[in-house]
């Protein structure tokens, strides 16, 4: 509360506006998941189209985060933020009136573009509006607000879906956007780089297109297969464009992204920490929800309560962790958060085999202590490692790291999970199941969720393969895959912790024991 009392009314208004803006925008990316079954029934979407209702909003954030940060540094961080909020509102309105799946996916992409433009600048404008000694605390408050919205918004959407229509979930975002727009216009003053320069358009096109193709390749690989020509073509093209981006940036007089920033340990390692934690958190939520519902037979409500335990720590200690970051403890907090994450992932990996959800509750709650330690501190370490003229780029790099962890990281864990699940399941059912195509394997996965495609495929299996045996195999295979995925992630995160601690020890020796930030 001490920080709040120190702020002027204008600064408090800026804090409220930026916390509200970031919370609204971030929550829009995935909260609609609770309404997907109803959307699928009403619009007649297949599973692939339904998947793109979520992915279409995530892709622009991954592709354009750095572009929006640089654009804000050049033309004005307040101006680009306001543009992003307006684009988000337009996308929300289009989603509410979508007549079919294609229109809805396109409208979600517009929403995602608005988020990509606005969210990095919400962080940059927040720190630009407040005293330097309270930047970490403010980012911690923003993290807590985003988490709170992430809990409440899905519950609100569930109520709207149950008592009205899924369209109201998008329509309600329009007046909320107008409110955030008004708050932002009133609370913020314009800021930009002292010598803004010009936008590297070629670099912007290369990085946006390259990242989109790489993420697209990983996203579609679950349906096409990892050796499908479409997957390989998108991946090769994306890597080629990103390689061209690197060459262009090295030669540009005013690059979109000064690649020397990424060579700084105080930039690259916090970004890796953000990506690892985002990947671990999403993997745990996505597969944990399925595990609790379809292996342990919990209801959606009880499964949601268990998963919600991973958010409690963020609400409680984000602001305090931000204060410690302001006092120069950022690197220590990142290392502590990563260590907690790695240890609890190993704990959860050992616990899922027991198939007792309540025994996992303590680990889930401890896992929830990691995000408030890592997110605010890593964000501020990255931003303070760059010159003040690159404030927008610094915020964008933090957002970009989290989105890459979400999209690429989740795709890679899905590759591991699917390989283990299919291998284990095929070893338990009739040998003929090993001859199934990628499409048939995906259909068989529906057995776990009692899907119609899975039931139809079961009926086509040889007579000596009983349906209950396949369902038991599906449960066992899912549990084994979940366990292996958590073990692998836990080891990777602990390796990241070791690297962070090593960097901390080196910096202590070089600085003679002075505080680090």
C-alpha positions as CSV (number, residue, x, y, z in Angstrom):
1,X,0.0,0.0,0.0
2,X,3.0,2.3,0.5
3,X,3.6,2.6,-3.2
4,X,-0.1,3.5,-3.8
5,X,0.1,6.4,-1.3
6,X,3.2,7.7,-3.0
7,X,1.6,8.1,-6.4
8,X,-0.1,11.2,-7.7
9,X,-3.7,11.0,-8.9
10,X,-2.5,11.0,-12.5
11,X,-0.1,8.1,-11.8
12,X,-2.8,6.1,-10.0
13,X,-5.1,6.6,-13.0
14,X,-2.3,5.3,-15.3
15,X,-1.8,2.3,-13.1
16,X,-5.6,1.5,-13.1
17,X,-5.8,2.0,-16.8
18,X,-2.8,-0.2,-17.7
19,X,-3.7,-3.0,-15.3
20,X,-7.2,-3.0,-16.7
21,X,-6.1,-2.9,-20.3
22,X,-3.6,-5.7,-20.0
23,X,-6.0,-7.8,-18.0
24,X,-8.8,-7.4,-20.5
25,X,-6.6,-8.0,-23.5
26,X,-4.7,-11.0,-22.2
27,X,-7.8,-12.7,-20.8
28,X,-9.4,-12.6,-24.3
29,X,-6.8,-14.9,-25.8
30,X,-7.8,-18.2,-24.1
31,X,-10.8,-17.5,-21.9
32,X,-13.2,-18.4,-24.8
33,X,-12.1,-22.0,-24.4
34,X,-15.0,-22.6,-22.0
35,X,-17.5,-21.7,-24.8
36,X,-15.9,-23.8,-27.5
37,X,-18.3,-26.8,-27.3
38,X,-21.3,-24.5,-27.7
39,X,-19.7,-22.6,-30.6
40,X,-18.9,-25.9,-32.3
41,X,-22.5,-27.1,-32.1
42,X,-24.0,-23.8,-33.2
43,X,-21.7,-23.1,-36.1
44,X,-21.1,-26.8,-37.1
45,X,-17.3,-26.6,-36.8
46,X,-15.0,-29.6,-37.0
47,X,-12.2,-30.1,-34.5
48,X,-9.6,-28.4,-36.7
49,X,-11.8,-25.3,-37.2
50,X,-12.5,-25.1,-33.5
51,X,-8.8,-25.3,-32.7
52,X,-8.3,-22.2,-34.9
53,X,-10.8,-20.2,-32.9
54,X,-8.1,-20.1,-30.2
55,X,-4.9,-20.2,-32.4
56,X,-6.0,-17.4,-34.7
57,X,-5.9,-15.0,-31.7
58,X,-2.5,-16.2,-30.5
59,X,-0.6,-16.1,-33.8
60,X,-0.6,-12.3,-34.2
61,X,0.7,-11.8,-30.7
62,X,3.6,-14.1,-31.4
63,X,4.3,-12.5,-34.8
64,X,3.8,-8.8,-34.1
65,X,4.9,-8.2,-30.5
66,X,8.4,-6.9,-31.4
67,X,7.0,-4.9,-34.3
68,X,4.5,-3.1,-32.0
69,X,7.1,-2.3,-29.4
70,X,9.4,-0.7,-32.0
71,X,6.4,1.1,-33.6
72,X,5.6,2.5,-30.2
73,X,9.1,3.7,-29.6
74,X,9.0,5.6,-33.0
75,X,5.5,7.0,-33.3
76,X,4.4,7.1,-29.7
77,X,3.7,4.4,-27.1
78,X,0.3,5.9,-26.1
79,X,-0.8,6.3,-29.7
80,X,0.0,2.6,-30.7
81,X,-1.6,1.4,-27.4
82,X,-4.8,3.3,-28.3
83,X,-4.8,1.9,-31.8
84,X,-4.4,-1.6,-30.5
85,X,-7.4,-1.2,-28.1
86,X,-9.6,0.1,-30.9
87,X,-8.6,-2.9,-33.2
88,X,-9.3,-5.3,-30.3
89,X,-12.8,-3.7,-29.9
90,X,-13.5,-4.0,-33.6
91,X,-12.4,-7.6,-33.6
92,X,-14.7,-8.4,-30.5
93,X,-17.7,-6.8,-32.3
94,X,-17.0,-8.9,-35.4
95,X,-16.7,-12.1,-33.3
96,X,-20.1,-11.4,-31.8
97,X,-21.9,-11.3,-35.2
98,X,-19.9,-14.1,-36.9
99,X,-22.2,-16.0,-39.2
100,X,-19.9,-19.0,-39.6
101,X,-16.6,-20.5,-38.5
102,X,-14.4,-18.8,-41.2
103,X,-15.7,-15.4,-40.2
104,X,-15.2,-16.1,-36.5
105,X,-11.6,-17.3,-37.1
106,X,-10.8,-14.1,-39.1
107,X,-12.4,-11.9,-36.4
108,X,-10.4,-13.7,-33.7
109,X,-7.3,-12.8,-35.8
110,X,-8.3,-9.1,-35.7
111,X,-8.7,-9.4,-31.9
112,X,-5.2,-11.0,-31.7
113,X,-3.7,-8.2,-33.8
114,X,-5.2,-5.7,-31.3
115,X,-3.7,-7.6,-28.4
116,X,-0.3,-7.7,-30.2
117,X,-0.3,-3.9,-30.7
118,X,-1.5,-3.0,-27.2
119,X,-0.2,-5.4,-24.6
120,X,3.6,-4.7,-25.0
121,X,2.8,-1.0,-24.9
122,X,0.6,-1.4,-21.8
123,X,3.7,-2.5,-20.0
124,X,5.9,0.2,-21.5
125,X,3.4,3.0,-20.8
126,X,2.9,1.7,-17.2
127,X,6.6,2.0,-16.4
128,X,6.9,5.3,-18.3
129,X,4.1,6.8,-16.2
130,X,5.4,5.8,-12.7
131,X,8.6,6.6,-10.7
132,X,11.5,4.3,-11.5
133,X,11.7,2.9,-8.0
134,X,8.2,1.4,-8.3
135,X,8.4,-0.1,-11.8
136,X,8.8,-3.7,-10.6
137,X,6.0,-3.3,-8.1
138,X,3.7,-1.9,-10.8
139,X,4.4,-4.8,-13.2
140,X,3.7,-7.2,-10.2
141,X,0.3,-5.5,-9.7
142,X,-0.3,-5.8,-13.4
143,X,0.5,-9.5,-13.3
144,X,-1.8,-10.1,-10.4
145,X,-4.6,-8.2,-12.2
146,X,-4.1,-10.2,-15.3
147,X,-4.3,-13.5,-13.3
148,X,-7.5,-12.3,-11.5
149,X,-9.1,-11.6,-14.8
150,X,-7.9,-14.9,-16.1
151,X,-9.9,-16.6,-13.3
152,X,-13.0,-14.4,-13.4
153,X,-13.5,-13.9,-17.1
154,X,-14.0,-17.6,-17.9
155,X,-16.5,-17.9,-15.1
156,X,-18.4,-14.9,-16.5
157,X,-18.3,-16.4,-20.0
158,X,-19.6,-19.7,-18.7
159,X,-22.6,-17.9,-17.1
160,X,-23.2,-16.0,-20.4
161,X,-23.1,-19.2,-22.4
162,X,-25.4,-21.0,-20.0
163,X,-28.1,-18.3,-19.6
164,X,-27.7,-16.3,-22.9
165,X,-25.4,-17.0,-25.8
166,X,-21.7,-17.3,-26.5
167,X,-22.0,-14.2,-28.7
168,X,-22.5,-12.1,-25.5
169,X,-19.0,-13.2,-24.4
170,X,-17.6,-11.2,-27.3
171,X,-20.3,-8.5,-27.3
172,X,-19.5,-7.7,-23.6
173,X,-15.9,-7.0,-24.5
174,X,-17.0,-4.0,-26.6
175,X,-18.3,-1.7,-23.8
176,X,-15.3,-2.9,-21.7
177,X,-13.0,-1.8,-24.5
178,X,-14.7,1.6,-24.7
179,X,-14.2,2.0,-20.9
180,X,-10.5,1.0,-21.2
181,X,-10.1,3.4,-24.1
182,X,-11.5,6.3,-22.1
183,X,-9.3,5.5,-19.1
184,X,-6.2,5.3,-21.3
185,X,-6.8,8.5,-23.1
186,X,-7.4,10.3,-19.8
187,X,-4.5,8.8,-17.8
188,X,-1.5,8.6,-20.2
189,X,0.8,11.2,-21.6
190,X,2.6,10.4,-24.8
191,X,6.2,9.0,-24.7
192,X,8.6,7.8,-27.4
193,X,12.3,7.4,-28.0
194,X,14.4,10.6,-27.9
195,X,15.7,9.8,-31.4
196,X,12.9,7.5,-32.8
197,X,14.3,7.0,-36.3
198,X,12.2,5.0,-38.7
199,X,10.5,1.6,-38.8
200,X,12.5,-1.2,-40.5
201,X,9.5,-2.4,-42.7
202,X,11.4,-5.2,-44.4
203,X,12.6,-6.6,-41.0
204,X,9.0,-6.3,-39.7
205,X,7.6,-8.3,-42.6
206,X,10.3,-11.0,-42.3
207,X,10.0,-11.6,-38.6
208,X,6.2,-11.5,-38.6
209,X,5.9,-13.9,-41.6
210,X,8.7,-16.1,-40.4
211,X,7.4,-16.6,-36.9
212,X,3.9,-17.1,-38.2
213,X,5.0,-19.9,-40.5
214,X,7.1,-21.6,-37.8
215,X,4.2,-21.5,-35.3
216,X,1.8,-22.6,-38.0
217,X,4.0,-25.6,-38.8
218,X,4.1,-26.8,-35.2
219,X,0.4,-26.1,-34.7
220,X,-0.7,-28.1,-37.8
221,X,1.7,-30.9,-37.2
222,X,-0.6,-32.6,-34.8
223,X,-3.1,-33.0,-37.6
224,X,-0.8,-33.3,-40.7
225,X,2.0,-35.2,-39.0
226,X,5.5,-34.0,-38.5
227,X,6.8,-35.4,-41.7
228,X,3.9,-34.1,-43.9
229,X,5.0,-32.0,-46.7
230,X,2.8,-29.1,-45.5
231,X,4.5,-29.1,-42.1
232,X,8.0,-29.3,-43.5
233,X,7.3,-26.7,-46.2
234,X,6.0,-24.2,-43.6
235,X,8.8,-24.9,-41.2
236,X,11.6,-24.6,-43.8
237,X,10.0,-21.4,-45.2
238,X,9.7,-19.9,-41.7
239,X,13.3,-20.7,-40.7
240,X,14.5,-19.3,-44.1
241,X,12.6,-16.0,-43.5
242,X,13.9,-15.7,-39.9
243,X,17.4,-16.3,-41.2
244,X,16.9,-13.5,-43.7
245,X,15.6,-11.3,-40.9
246,X,18.9,-11.8,-39.0
247,X,20.9,-10.9,-42.0
248,X,18.8,-7.8,-42.7
249,X,19.0,-6.6,-39.1
250,X,22.8,-7.0,-38.9
251,X,23.1,-4.7,-41.9
252,X,20.3,-2.2,-41.2
253,X,21.2,1.3,-40.1
254,X,18.1,1.4,-37.9
255,X,17.1,-2.2,-37.2
256,X,13.7,-3.3,-36.0
257,X,15.5,-5.2,-33.3
258,X,19.2,-4.7,-32.3
259,X,20.3,-8.3,-32.2
260,X,23.1,-7.4,-29.7
261,X,20.3,-7.1,-27.1
262,X,19.7,-10.8,-27.4
263,X,23.4,-11.5,-26.6
264,X,23.1,-9.9,-23.2
265,X,22.7,-12.6,-20.5
266,X,20.3,-10.2,-18.7
267,X,18.0,-10.3,-21.7
268,X,18.4,-13.8,-23.1
269,X,18.2,-15.7,-19.8
270,X,15.1,-13.9,-18.4
271,X,13.4,-14.4,-21.8
272,X,14.2,-18.1,-21.6
273,X,12.8,-18.2,-18.1
274,X,9.6,-16.6,-19.3
275,X,9.3,-19.0,-22.2
276,X,10.0,-22.1,-20.0
277,X,7.5,-21.0,-17.3
278,X,4.8,-20.2,-19.8
279,X,5.3,-23.5,-21.5
280,X,5.2,-25.4,-18.2
281,X,2.1,-23.6,-17.0
282,X,0.1,-24.1,-20.2
283,X,1.1,-27.7,-20.4
284,X,0.0,-28.3,-16.9
285,X,-3.3,-26.6,-17.4
286,X,-4.2,-28.2,-20.7
287,X,-3.2,-31.8,-19.9
288,X,-4.1,-31.4,-16.3
289,X,-7.7,-30.5,-17.1
290,X,-8.0,-33.5,-19.4
291,X,-6.3,-35.8,-16.8
292,X,-8.6,-34.7,-14.0
293,X,-11.8,-35.0,-16.1
294,X,-11.2,-38.0,-18.2
295,X,-8.8,-40.2,-16.2
296,X,-9.9,-39.3,-12.7
297,X,-13.6,-38.6,-13.7
298,X,-13.8,-35.3,-12.0
299,X,-16.5,-32.8,-13.1
300,X,-15.5,-29.7,-15.1
301,X,-16.1,-27.6,-12.0
302,X,-14.0,-29.7,-9.7
303,X,-11.2,-30.0,-12.3
304,X,-11.3,-26.2,-12.7
305,X,-10.9,-25.7,-8.9
306,X,-7.8,-27.9,-8.8
307,X,-6.3,-26.0,-11.8
308,X,-7.2,-22.7,-10.2
309,X,-4.9,-23.5,-7.4
310,X,-2.0,-22.7,-9.7
311,X,-3.2,-19.0,-9.8
312,X,-3.5,-18.3,-6.1
313,X,0.2,-17.5,-5.6
314,X,0.2,-14.9,-8.4
315,X,-2.7,-13.0,-6.7
316,X,-1.0,-13.0,-3.3
317,X,2.7,-12.2,-3.9
318,X,3.1,-10.6,-7.4
319,X,3.3,-7.1,-6.0
320,X,5.7,-8.0,-3.3
321,X,7.9,-9.9,-5.8
322,X,7.9,-6.7,-7.9
323,X,9.1,-4.7,-4.9
324,X,12.0,-7.1,-4.4
325,X,12.8,-6.6,-8.0
326,X,12.9,-2.9,-7.5
327,X,15.4,-3.6,-4.7
328,X,17.7,-5.4,-7.0
329,X,16.7,-9.0,-6.4
330,X,15.3,-9.8,-9.9
331,X,17.8,-12.5,-10.9
332,X,17.5,-14.3,-7.5
333,X,13.7,-14.3,-7.9
334,X,13.8,-15.7,-11.4
335,X,16.1,-18.5,-10.2
336,X,13.9,-19.3,-7.2
337,X,10.8,-19.4,-9.3
338,X,12.4,-21.7,-11.9
339,X,13.6,-24.0,-9.1
340,X,10.1,-24.2,-7.6
341,X,8.7,-24.9,-11.1
342,X,11.1,-27.7,-11.8
343,X,10.7,-29.4,-8.4
344,X,6.9,-29.2,-8.5
345,X,6.8,-30.6,-12.0
346,X,8.8,-33.6,-10.8
347,X,6.5,-33.9,-7.8
348,X,3.4,-33.8,-10.1
349,X,5.0,-36.4,-12.4
350,X,5.4,-38.8,-9.5
351,X,1.9,-38.0,-8.3
352,X,-0.2,-38.5,-11.5
353,X,0.5,-42.3,-11.5
354,X,-1.2,-42.5,-8.1
355,X,-4.4,-41.2,-9.7
356,X,-5.5,-39.2,-6.7
357,X,-6.3,-35.6,-7.5
358,X,-6.3,-34.2,-4.0
359,X,-2.8,-35.5,-3.3
360,X,-1.7,-33.3,-6.1
361,X,-3.2,-30.1,-4.6
362,X,-0.2,-29.1,-2.5
363,X,2.1,-29.4,-5.5
364,X,-0.4,-27.3,-7.6
365,X,-0.5,-24.6,-5.0
366,X,3.3,-24.5,-4.7
367,X,3.6,-24.4,-8.5
368,X,1.4,-21.2,-8.3
369,X,4.2,-19.4,-6.4
370,X,6.5,-19.5,-9.4
371,X,4.8,-17.2,-11.8
372,X,4.7,-14.1,-9.5
373,X,8.4,-14.7,-8.8
374,X,9.4,-15.0,-12.5
375,X,7.0,-12.8,-14.6
376,X,7.4,-9.4,-13.0
377,X,11.2,-9.8,-12.2
378,X,12.1,-11.2,-15.7
379,X,10.1,-8.5,-17.4
380,X,11.9,-5.8,-15.5
381,X,15.3,-7.3,-15.8
382,X,14.9,-7.4,-19.6
383,X,13.5,-3.8,-19.8
384,X,16.2,-2.3,-17.5
385,X,18.9,-4.1,-19.5
386,X,18.0,-2.0,-22.6
387,X,18.4,1.8,-23.1
388,X,15.5,4.0,-22.3
389,X,14.9,4.6,-26.0
390,X,14.1,0.9,-26.4
391,X,11.5,0.7,-23.6
392,X,8.8,-0.5,-26.0
393,X,11.1,-3.2,-27.5
394,X,12.1,-4.4,-24.1
395,X,8.4,-4.9,-23.1
396,X,7.8,-6.5,-26.4
397,X,10.6,-9.0,-26.0
398,X,9.1,-10.1,-22.6
399,X,5.7,-10.6,-24.2
400,X,7.3,-12.3,-27.2
401,X,9.2,-14.8,-25.0
402,X,6.0,-15.8,-23.2
403,X,4.1,-16.2,-26.5
404,X,6.8,-18.3,-28.0
405,X,6.8,-20.4,-24.9
406,X,3.1,-20.8,-25.2
407,X,2.9,-21.6,-28.9
408,X,6.2,-23.3,-29.8
409,X,6.7,-24.8,-26.3
410,X,3.3,-26.3,-26.2
411,X,3.7,-27.7,-29.7
412,X,6.9,-29.4,-28.8
413,X,5.5,-30.9,-25.6
414,X,2.5,-32.0,-27.6
415,X,4.9,-33.8,-29.9
416,X,6.5,-35.6,-26.9
417,X,3.1,-36.3,-25.3
418,X,1.6,-37.7,-28.5
419,X,4.6,-39.9,-29.3
420,X,4.5,-41.5,-25.7
421,X,0.8,-41.8,-25.7
422,X,0.5,-43.5,-29.0
423,X,3.4,-45.8,-28.3
424,X,2.1,-46.9,-24.9
425,X,-1.5,-47.3,-26.1
426,X,-0.5,-49.3,-29.2
427,X,1.5,-51.6,-27.0
428,X,-1.6,-52.3,-24.9
429,X,-4.2,-52.9,-27.7
430,X,-4.3,-55.2,-30.6
431,X,-1.1,-55.1,-32.8
432,X,-3.2,-54.1,-35.8
433,X,-3.7,-50.7,-34.1
434,X,-0.1,-49.8,-34.9
435,X,-1.0,-49.6,-38.5
436,X,-3.4,-46.7,-38.0
437,X,-2.7,-43.5,-39.9
438,X,-2.2,-40.1,-38.2
439,X,-5.8,-39.3,-38.8
440,X,-7.0,-42.6,-37.3
441,X,-4.7,-42.2,-34.4
442,X,-6.1,-38.8,-33.7
443,X,-9.6,-40.2,-33.9
444,X,-8.7,-43.0,-31.5
445,X,-7.6,-40.3,-29.0
446,X,-11.3,-39.3,-28.9
447,X,-11.9,-42.6,-27.0
448,X,-10.6,-40.9,-23.9
449,X,-13.3,-38.2,-24.2
450,X,-16.0,-40.5,-25.5
451,X,-16.0,-38.7,-28.8
452,X,-18.1,-39.9,-31.7
453,X,-15.1,-40.3,-34.1
454,X,-13.4,-42.5,-31.5
455,X,-16.5,-44.6,-31.0
456,X,-16.8,-45.1,-34.8
457,X,-13.2,-46.2,-35.0
458,X,-13.6,-48.6,-32.1
459,X,-16.4,-50.3,-34.0
460,X,-14.0,-50.9,-36.9
461,X,-11.3,-52.5,-34.8
462,X,-10.9,-56.4,-34.9
463,X,-13.5,-58.3,-32.8
464,X,-10.9,-59.5,-30.3
465,X,-10.1,-55.9,-29.2
466,X,-12.8,-55.1,-26.7
467,X,-13.9,-51.5,-26.3
468,X,-13.3,-51.5,-22.5
469,X,-9.7,-52.7,-23.1
470,X,-9.0,-49.9,-25.5
471,X,-10.5,-47.4,-23.1
472,X,-8.4,-48.7,-20.3
473,X,-5.4,-48.5,-22.6
474,X,-6.3,-44.9,-23.4
475,X,-6.4,-44.0,-19.7
476,X,-3.1,-45.7,-19.0
477,X,-1.4,-44.2,-22.1
478,X,-2.6,-40.7,-21.2
479,X,-1.3,-41.0,-17.7
480,X,2.1,-42.3,-18.9
481,X,2.4,-39.6,-21.5
482,X,1.4,-36.9,-18.9
483,X,4.0,-38.3,-16.5
484,X,6.8,-38.4,-19.0
485,X,6.0,-34.9,-20.3
486,X,6.1,-33.5,-16.7
487,X,9.4,-35.3,-16.0
488,X,10.9,-33.9,-19.1
489,X,9.7,-30.4,-18.5
490,X,10.8,-30.5,-14.9
491,X,14.4,-31.5,-15.9
492,X,14.6,-28.8,-18.5
493,X,13.4,-26.1,-16.1
494,X,15.9,-27.3,-13.5
495,X,18.6,-27.1,-16.1
496,X,17.5,-23.5,-16.8
497,X,17.7,-22.9,-13.0
498,X,21.3,-24.1,-12.9
499,X,22.2,-21.8,-15.8
500,X,20.6,-18.9,-14.1
501,X,22.3,-19.6,-10.8
502,X,25.6,-19.9,-12.6
503,X,25.1,-16.5,-14.2
504,X,24.3,-15.1,-10.8
505,X,27.5,-16.5,-9.3
506,X,29.6,-15.1,-12.2
507,X,28.0,-11.6,-11.8
508,X,28.6,-11.7,-8.1
509,X,32.3,-12.3,-8.6
510,X,32.5,-9.6,-11.2
511,X,30.6,-7.0,-9.2
512,X,32.2,-7.9,-5.8
513,X,29.0,-8.9,-4.2
514,X,26.9,-5.8,-5.1
515,X,23.2,-6.2,-5.6
516,X,21.9,-7.4,-9.0
517,X,18.9,-6.3,-10.9
